[in-house]
Amino acid sequence: MKSALLVLVAALLSSAPDSPVFAANATVQLRPIRGEVIINRTNSAWESQQVQEPCILPNPKDPARLVMFYSGVPATNRNTCFIGKAWALKSDPFTWHQDEHNPVFSPAKQGWDSGSIRLDAVLYLAEEDAYYIYYSGTTGSIQDRIGLAICPAGAD
């Protein structure tokens, strides 16, 4: 019995998802998962080095839309980071539209978060009609403090 089980496991591991071994045992047809680029770092100078840390929420003003906040790093200064915003329709989550005012948040000119910032989390508070952007900040090279920025939701 143990030998038959090992043969079955070996057959499953060596078979393609559409093989008879999977088809006979699966109740759901397996589909390959494929990722698509939704934000391209080459769209703007402020995000030309990298984009990262997406935080996606339902749009509080339009239930048919999603809102994304994300970080971008410029190629001209890899030690700094900015926060941008984009939106997509829930019916088409592969097509995102970047906010024309990006970046919507950047490191301060002076103070504890003037070296760099990093997006950590975003919440929407209906009673204030604002996004609470929680972020890490520093004046040096290590994110050593957590801050809060309040961004009015506007029209989204």
C-alpha positions in Angstrom: 0.0 0.0 0.0 2.8 2.4 0.9 4.5 1.7 -2.4 1.3 2.4 -4.4 0.9 5.7 -2.5 4.4 6.7 -3.4 3.8 5.9 -7.0 0.6 8.1 -7.0 2.4 11.0 -5.3 5.3 10.7 -7.8 2.8 10.7 -10.7 1.0 13.8 -9.3 4.2 15.7 -8.9 5.5 14.9 -12.4 2.2 15.5 -14.2 1.0 18.7 -15.8 -2.1 20.4 -14.4 -4.1 19.3 -17.5 -3.0 15.7 -17.4 -5.4 12.8 -16.8 -4.0 12.3 -13.2 -5.1 15.8 -12.2 -8.3 15.8 -14.3 -9.5 12.6 -12.7 -8.9 13.8 -9.2 -9.7 17.5 -9.4 -13.3 18.8 -9.0 -12.2 22.3 -10.2 -10.4 23.0 -13.5 -7.1 24.5 -12.7 -6.1 27.7 -14.4 -2.7 29.2 -14.7 -2.2 32.4 -12.8 -0.4 35.2 -14.6 0.6 38.5 -13.3 0.3 41.8 -15.3 2.1 45.1 -14.9 -0.3 47.6 -13.5 2.1 50.4 -12.5 5.2 51.0 -14.6 8.2 52.7 -12.8 9.2 54.4 -16.0 6.1 56.6 -16.2 7.5 59.5 -14.1 10.9 60.7 -12.7 9.7 60.4 -9.0 9.2 56.6 -9.5 11.9 55.9 -12.1 14.1 53.6 -10.0 11.4 51.4 -8.4 7.7 51.2 -7.4 6.7 49.2 -4.3 4.5 48.7 -1.3 1.0 49.0 -2.9 -1.9 49.4 -0.5 -5.3 49.0 -2.2 -8.6 50.0 -0.7 -12.2 50.1 -2.0 -13.0 53.7 -3.1 -15.2 55.2 -0.4 -16.9 57.6 -2.9 -17.4 55.2 -5.8 -18.1 51.5 -5.0 -17.2 50.6 -8.6 -13.6 51.7 -8.1 -10.4 50.8 -6.1 -7.8 53.3 -4.8 -4.1 52.4 -4.5 -1.4 54.2 -2.6 2.2 53.1 -3.4 5.8 54.1 -3.1 8.1 55.3 -5.8 11.9 55.9 -5.7 13.6 58.2 -8.2 16.7 57.0 -10.1 18.4 60.4 -9.3 18.3 59.7 -5.5 17.8 56.1 -4.5 17.8 57.1 -0.8 14.5 58.9 -1.0 10.9 57.7 -1.6 7.6 59.3 -2.5 4.0 58.2 -2.2 1.7 58.1 -5.2 -1.9 57.3 -5.8 -3.9 55.6 -8.6 -7.3 54.2 -9.2 -8.9 51.3 -11.2 -12.4 50.0 -11.8 -13.2 46.8 -9.8 -14.4 45.3 -13.0 -10.9 45.9 -14.6 -8.3 45.6 -11.8 -5.5 45.3 -14.4 -5.9 48.9 -15.7 -4.8 51.6 -13.2 -4.8 55.3 -13.7 -2.2 57.3 -11.9 -3.2 60.5 -10.1 -2.3 63.6 -12.1 -1.0 65.2 -8.9 1.5 62.4 -8.1 3.4 62.2 -5.9 0.8 63.0 -3.3 3.2 62.8 -0.4 6.9 63.3 -0.1 9.7 63.6 2.5 9.6 66.8 4.5 12.1 69.6 3.8 13.3 69.4 7.5 12.7 67.2 10.5 12.5 63.5 11.4 11.2 62.4 8.0 13.3 64.6 5.7 15.7 61.8 4.7 13.2 59.3 3.3 9.8 57.9 3.9 8.3 54.4 3.3 4.6 53.6 2.9 3.4 51.2 5.6 -0.5 51.3 5.7 -3.4 53.4 4.6 -6.9 53.6 6.2 -9.9 55.6 5.2 -11.9 57.4 7.9 -15.4 58.4 6.7 -16.1 60.8 9.5 -13.1 62.9 8.4 -13.4 62.0 4.7 -9.6 61.4 4.7 -7.0 58.8 4.2 -4.7 58.1 7.1 -1.3 57.3 5.6 1.0 55.5 8.1 4.6 55.7 7.1 8.2 55.1 8.3 10.6 58.0 8.1 14.2 58.9 8.8 16.8 61.6 8.4 19.4 59.0 7.9 19.5 55.6 6.2 17.4 53.5 8.6 13.7 54.0 9.0 13.6 54.8 12.7 10.2 56.5 13.3 6.6 55.9 12.3 4.4 58.9 11.3 0.9 59.7 10.2 -0.1 61.9 7.4 -3.7 62.8 6.8 -4.7 63.2 3.1 -8.2 64.6 2.3 -10.0 62.1 0.1 -11.4 64.7 -2.3 -13.1 63.3 -5.4 -10.7 60.3 -5.8 
